[in-house]
């Protein structure tokens, strides 16, 4: 199939982009196009105008902002994957890249594009949700910062308002002396869409006591979920297997989980719990292996 006819415009600033979006409710932003172009070809998306933001320099790059690592929305996934600052200060994001599509799609796809697309089982939105990152949105009236817990509203639905543009993502930098991360995913084939995926990041002090913990699961429902109850229960423990199992099971019992033609709700509940436990166990091992 071919896309419906549309206008194409390449703005020269964020301000111009916001004005174009505010003036046309049928306009769509395009950067890497790895999700949007197939939807256009199948006519699942029918925008009247495409606004190309890829070449706006203020939307690209990675920088250290002290307590956060800031990533421009139009930064290529491949550039982020190999960036030394990401590996050093946002290791959970660095961990998931080998699971995202293929090298060719990562060379085109952008960080902000994946987040704005809001696929419930996608890896980058899961990391953003797990770490409770901040998403910065620019409008003609000014700038708004939205926490990840309030950003994802449903499958491919976000809190970006009409006329708003996602401009950057701020990932928190943890200060614990020993930090460990892990990611697990189940899919039909490597690089396919995940049935279920789980991510964990844990921090330890100089002993074996966990001082910070975050765990999240994607693919269970309308958006990736952060298991706050499990994380809070595990802080102060040694993250032994029994404590992890009890905390994850209690958190999973509270979730409404969907089923579809790919996997039943019962399957997703069982696999989600298993992957979350594995992610926490592996993250603990990675943290304890860090040099003090």
Backbone torsions as a table, in degrees:
resi	resn	phi	psi	omega
1	UNK	NA	166.6	178.4
2	UNK	-122.3	150.8	178.5
3	UNK	-69.2	158.4	173.3
4	UNK	-68.7	157.7	179.3
5	UNK	-60.2	143.2	177.2
6	UNK	-150.3	156.5	172.4
7	UNK	-83.6	152.5	179.2
8	UNK	-127.1	131.2	179.5
9	UNK	-138.4	143.6	178.6
10	UNK	-120.0	95.4	-178.3
11	UNK	-68.9	162.0	-178.4
12	UNK	-106.5	0.7	-179.9
13	UNK	-156.1	163.2	175.5
14	UNK	-65.5	-39.2	-179.2
15	UNK	-60.8	-43.4	178.0
16	UNK	-64.6	-39.1	178.6
17	UNK	-61.0	-46.8	-179.7
18	UNK	-62.9	-38.1	178.4
19	UNK	-65.0	-40.2	178.4
20	UNK	-65.3	-41.4	179.9
21	UNK	-67.2	-39.8	-179.6
22	UNK	-67.4	-30.1	-176.2
23	UNK	-83.9	-15.2	-174.5
24	UNK	-138.3	104.1	-179.4
25	UNK	-68.4	-14.5	179.0
26	UNK	-98.9	7.8	178.8
27	UNK	-81.6	150.4	175.8
28	UNK	-131.0	145.6	176.1
29	UNK	-86.5	141.0	174.3
30	UNK	-130.2	139.6	175.7
31	UNK	-131.0	-86.3	176.4
32	UNK	-77.0	-32.9	175.4
33	UNK	77.0	11.1	-175.2
34	UNK	-72.0	-22.7	173.6
35	UNK	-100.8	-40.9	-173.6
36	UNK	-71.6	-41.7	-176.1
37	UNK	-60.7	-45.7	175.2
38	UNK	-61.3	-35.4	178.3
39	UNK	-68.0	-35.5	175.4
40	UNK	-64.5	-44.9	-177.6
41	UNK	-61.9	-35.7	179.4
42	UNK	-89.6	1.4	-179.7
43	UNK	61.3	27.4	170.8
44	UNK	-78.7	-22.4	172.5
45	UNK	-120.1	135.4	-177.0
46	UNK	-133.1	61.5	-179.3
47	UNK	-70.9	147.8	174.4
48	UNK	-79.2	-22.9	-177.6
49	UNK	-149.4	137.9	172.2
50	UNK	-104.8	130.2	-179.6
51	UNK	-111.3	110.4	-174.3
52	UNK	-88.0	112.7	-177.2
53	UNK	-105.8	3.1	-170.4
54	UNK	-59.9	-33.7	-173.5
55	UNK	-94.2	11.1	174.8
56	UNK	-78.3	112.3	-172.2
57	UNK	-62.8	-30.2	-178.1
58	UNK	-71.8	-8.0	179.5
59	UNK	-99.8	3.5	-178.1
60	UNK	-120.6	151.4	174.7
61	UNK	116.9	163.1	178.5
62	UNK	-126.8	133.8	179.4
63	UNK	-142.8	155.2	177.1
64	UNK	-90.8	120.8	-179.1
65	UNK	-115.4	32.4	179.2
66	UNK	84.7	-95.0	-178.8
67	UNK	-83.3	-4.9	-179.7
68	UNK	-137.9	155.4	167.1
69	UNK	-104.2	124.4	-174.8
70	UNK	-105.0	128.3	-179.5
71	UNK	-120.3	125.3	175.9
72	UNK	-65.6	143.6	-172.7
73	UNK	-62.1	-32.2	-177.4
74	UNK	-93.6	13.5	177.3
75	UNK	-69.4	130.2	179.0
76	UNK	-62.1	143.0	177.8
77	UNK	-61.7	-38.9	-179.3
78	UNK	-64.4	-38.6	178.2
79	UNK	-66.1	-36.5	178.6
80	UNK	-72.2	-38.4	-178.3
81	UNK	-55.6	-38.7	-174.5
82	UNK	-105.2	11.1	-177.7
83	UNK	-77.6	129.1	-177.2
84	UNK	-62.4	-31.2	179.7
85	UNK	-68.1	-36.0	177.4
86	UNK	-66.0	-45.2	-179.9
87	UNK	-63.4	-35.6	-176.2
88	UNK	-81.9	-38.6	-170.6
89	UNK	-120.1	-9.9	175.2
90	UNK	-133.2	59.6	-171.4
91	UNK	-64.8	-27.1	179.4
92	UNK	-66.3	-39.6	176.7
93	UNK	-64.7	-43.4	178.5
94	UNK	-60.2	-32.3	-176.1
95	UNK	-66.6	-32.1	-170.3
96	UNK	-88.2	-14.5	-172.2
97	UNK	-57.7	-39.7	179.6
98	UNK	-60.5	-16.8	-179.8
99	UNK	-92.5	-7.1	-174.3
100	UNK	-91.1	108.6	175.3
101	UNK	51.7	-133.6	179.4
102	UNK	-129.1	164.8	178.1
103	UNK	-52.5	-37.8	-179.3
104	UNK	-65.0	-40.4	179.8
105	UNK	-73.4	-32.3	177.7
106	UNK	-69.8	-27.0	176.4
107	UNK	-70.6	-24.4	178.8
108	UNK	-100.2	-39.9	-174.5
109	UNK	-67.4	152.8	-179.4
110	UNK	-113.9	158.9	178.6
111	UNK	-65.1	-49.4	-179.4
112	UNK	-65.4	-32.6	179.0
113	UNK	-63.0	-41.8	178.4
114	UNK	-64.3	-40.8	-178.6
115	UNK	-69.4	-43.6	-180.0
116	UNK	-67.8	-31.2	177.8
117	UNK	-66.7	-33.6	170.6
118	UNK	59.8	43.5	172.3
119	UNK	-68.4	128.4	-175.4
120	UNK	-61.6	-22.3	-177.7
121	UNK	-108.6	7.9	-177.3
122	UNK	-75.4	149.7	-172.1
123	UNK	-73.7	-44.8	-177.0
124	UNK	-65.5	-46.0	174.3
125	UNK	-57.6	-33.8	177.7
126	UNK	-64.0	-43.7	178.5
127	UNK	-61.8	-44.5	179.6
128	UNK	-59.4	-43.4	179.5
129	UNK	-68.9	-42.9	-177.4
130	UNK	-61.7	-42.2	-178.6
131	UNK	-87.9	-0.6	-177.1
132	UNK	51.2	51.6	-179.7
133	UNK	-69.1	168.4	176.7
134	UNK	-106.1	136.7	177.7
135	UNK	-112.1	125.7	-177.6
136	UNK	-98.5	128.3	-179.3
137	UNK	-121.7	130.8	178.6
138	UNK	-105.1	135.3	172.2
139	UNK	-126.1	172.6	177.6
140	UNK	-60.8	-29.8	-177.5
141	UNK	-84.1	-9.8	-179.5
142	UNK	144.3	-165.0	-173.9
143	UNK	-111.3	140.6	179.4
144	UNK	-127.8	139.9	175.8
145	UNK	-111.0	126.6	-176.2
146	UNK	-119.3	127.5	174.8
147	UNK	-69.6	148.7	-177.0
148	UNK	-57.2	-35.1	-179.5
149	UNK	-63.7	-19.0	179.2
150	UNK	-110.3	-3.2	-174.1
151	UNK	-85.0	-44.4	-177.5
152	UNK	-86.8	117.8	-175.4
153	UNK	-104.9	-21.9	-178.1
154	UNK	177.6	-177.6	178.7
155	UNK	-60.1	114.6	179.4
156	UNK	60.7	29.3	176.8
157	UNK	-129.2	127.5	-179.0
158	UNK	-129.0	177.8	-179.5
159	UNK	-88.5	10.7	175.7
160	UNK	-66.3	121.4	-177.1
161	UNK	-77.6	165.1	174.1
162	UNK	-57.8	128.1	-177.5
163	UNK	87.0	0.7	-179.5
164	UNK	-94.5	152.3	179.9
165	UNK	-131.1	125.3	174.1
166	UNK	-69.4	121.9	-174.8
167	UNK	-110.8	-33.4	179.8
168	UNK	-159.1	162.7	179.3
169	UNK	-123.5	134.5	-179.0
170	UNK	-116.5	109.1	179.3
171	UNK	-94.1	129.5	-179.5
172	UNK	-67.9	142.7	176.3
173	UNK	-99.5	122.6	179.5
174	UNK	-83.9	145.5	-174.4
175	UNK	-107.2	6.0	-177.8
176	UNK	-64.1	145.1	-178.9
177	UNK	-60.1	-34.0	179.8
178	UNK	-127.1	127.4	-174.2
179	UNK	-129.0	136.9	177.5
180	UNK	-134.2	143.9	179.3
181	UNK	-132.1	157.8	177.0
182	UNK	-157.6	155.3	179.2
183	UNK	-147.0	136.5	176.8
184	UNK	-134.7	147.6	-177.6
185	UNK	-148.4	144.5	173.1
186	UNK	-119.4	126.3	176.8
187	UNK	-148.5	174.4	-178.5
188	UNK	-70.2	-41.4	177.6
189	UNK	-143.1	153.4	178.7
190	UNK	-57.2	134.0	-179.7
191	UNK	80.4	-2.5	170.4
192	UNK	-74.4	170.1	173.9
193	UNK	-60.7	140.5	-178.2
194	UNK	-76.7	139.9	167.0
195	UNK	-73.1	-47.5	177.3
196	UNK	-147.5	144.3	173.6
197	UNK	-143.7	154.3	-177.7
198	UNK	-141.3	142.0	-179.7
199	UNK	-131.9	145.9	178.7
200	UNK	-143.9	144.9	172.3
201	UNK	-137.4	128.1	-178.3
202	UNK	-131.5	149.6	177.1
203	UNK	-126.7	143.0	179.7
204	UNK	-124.0	151.8	170.1
205	UNK	-83.1	-160.3	-177.4
206	UNK	-70.4	-13.8	177.1
207	UNK	-97.7	-157.9	177.6
208	UNK	-101.6	19.6	179.6
209	UNK	-90.1	132.3	178.0
210	UNK	-76.5	125.6	-179.6
211	UNK	-109.3	-11.4	177.5
212	UNK	-153.8	142.0	-176.1
213	UNK	-152.8	137.2	173.6
214	UNK	-143.7	134.6	178.3
215	UNK	-143.5	138.3	-179.4
216	UNK	-142.1	159.0	-179.2
217	UNK	-133.1	137.0	175.6
218	UNK	-113.2	154.1	176.4
219	UNK	91.6	-0.9	-177.3
220	UNK	-84.5	-27.7	-174.6
221	UNK	-157.0	-143.6	-172.0
222	UNK	-74.8	-19.3	179.2
223	UNK	-159.3	162.7	178.7
224	UNK	-64.1	144.7	-175.7
225	UNK	-118.6	142.7	176.5
226	UNK	-100.2	124.4	-177.0
227	UNK	-86.9	76.8	-176.5
228	UNK	-64.2	-38.0	-178.8
229	UNK	-62.1	-42.7	179.3
230	UNK	-65.0	-44.5	-178.1
231	UNK	-61.9	-44.6	-179.5
232	UNK	-64.5	-37.2	-179.5
233	UNK	-68.1	-25.8	-175.0
234	UNK	-91.4	-18.2	178.5
235	UNK	-66.4	130.4	-177.2
236	UNK	95.5	-9.7	176.9
237	UNK	-94.9	176.8	174.1
238	UNK	-90.1	5.8	-176.9
239	UNK	56.6	44.1	175.3
240	UNK	-72.5	163.4	-173.7
241	UNK	-59.5	-39.9	-178.1
242	UNK	-66.4	-41.9	179.3
243	UNK	-64.7	-41.2	178.4
244	UNK	-62.9	-45.8	-178.7
245	UNK	-61.6	-44.8	-179.2
246	UNK	-64.4	-43.2	-177.2
247	UNK	-66.9	-44.3	-179.1
248	UNK	-67.4	-43.8	-179.4
249	UNK	-60.9	-41.3	179.5
250	UNK	-64.9	-40.2	179.9
251	UNK	-69.7	-40.5	-178.7
252	UNK	-65.7	-31.5	-178.3
253	UNK	-64.2	-21.5	-177.6
254	UNK	-87.4	-8.9	-170.8
255	UNK	-91.0	140.8	168.0
256	UNK	-89.5	121.7	-172.5
257	UNK	-119.5	137.3	-178.1
258	UNK	-98.9	158.9	172.0
259	UNK	-121.9	156.8	177.4
260	UNK	-150.0	-166.5	-176.5
261	UNK	-69.2	-15.1	-179.7
262	UNK	-88.5	-35.7	-177.0
263	UNK	-160.8	141.0	179.3
264	UNK	-76.1	164.4	176.7
265	UNK	-63.3	-38.1	179.0
266	UNK	-63.1	-41.2	178.7
267	UNK	-64.2	-45.3	-178.3
268	UNK	-64.7	-37.8	178.3
269	UNK	-64.0	-45.7	-178.7
270	UNK	-66.0	-48.1	-177.5
271	UNK	-69.3	-37.1	178.0
272	UNK	-59.6	-43.0	177.6
273	UNK	-64.1	-42.0	179.4
274	UNK	-63.0	-46.1	-177.5
275	UNK	-66.8	-38.2	178.6
276	UNK	-63.9	-41.6	178.4
277	UNK	-65.0	-43.2	178.7
278	UNK	-62.6	-41.6	-179.3
279	UNK	-62.2	-42.3	179.2
280	UNK	-67.1	-41.4	178.9
281	UNK	-62.6	-45.5	-179.1
282	UNK	-68.7	-37.5	178.1
283	UNK	-64.7	-40.3	176.7
284	UNK	-59.9	-45.9	-179.2
285	UNK	-61.9	-41.6	179.3
286	UNK	-64.4	-38.3	179.4
287	UNK	-66.9	-43.3	-177.5
288	UNK	-70.8	-19.0	177.2
289	UNK	-86.0	-6.9	178.1
290	UNK	-69.2	138.1	177.1
291	UNK	-65.6	140.3	-179.2
292	UNK	-86.3	NA	NA
